[in-house]
Amino acid sequence: MKKLFITILSSSFFTLAIPVQAQVYQWKDPQTGSTRFSNTAPSWFRNSLAERSTPRVRVYYYDSLVDDSGLSLEERQALRAQSAIGRFLPPLQAPRPPQAATAVPRS
């Protein structure tokens, strides 16, 4: 009876732990140079204007690469289409060119 209880308890822990660690973000910290891993995206990720000058971010879902900010938009969309979670991720948008500052006429 005790073995059955331990088996059920341990399998329930594994079942509950898997969804928590499903999506992992990886990037190189520009200040320390170390590789960072997190289950939340860095603040600049998915910001099309900031992504050009920020560290490359890779997104893994159950050991499968589903997004990589260092790739072109077409390659990123192909990665998502091949993954099991791709249809649940937010849509990618083409980066917008930086807007030129408009001069205010002086009176």
GICORWO-V180176 format. One line per field, one symbol per residue. phi: phi as a letter, one per 30 degrees, with the letter a starting at -180 (. if undefined). psi: psi as a letter, one per 20 degrees, with the letter a starting at -180 (. if undefined). burial: + if it has 9 or more other ideal C-beta (glycine too) atoms within 8 Angstrom, else -. Layout:
phi: ???
psi: ???
burial: ???
This chain:
phi: .dddddddddddddddddddcdcbcbacdddciddcbacbddeddicdddddccddccccbhicdcaaddcdedddddedddddcedcddddbddddddddcdcddc
psi: hhhgggggghhhghhhhghhkgpppprpphghjqpqpqjqqqhipjohhhhhjrqppppqoljppiqoiirrgghghggghiqhihiiqqqqqppqqppqpppppq.
burial: ---------------------+-++++++------+----++--+--+--+--+--+++++---+++++-----+++-++--+-++--+-----+------------
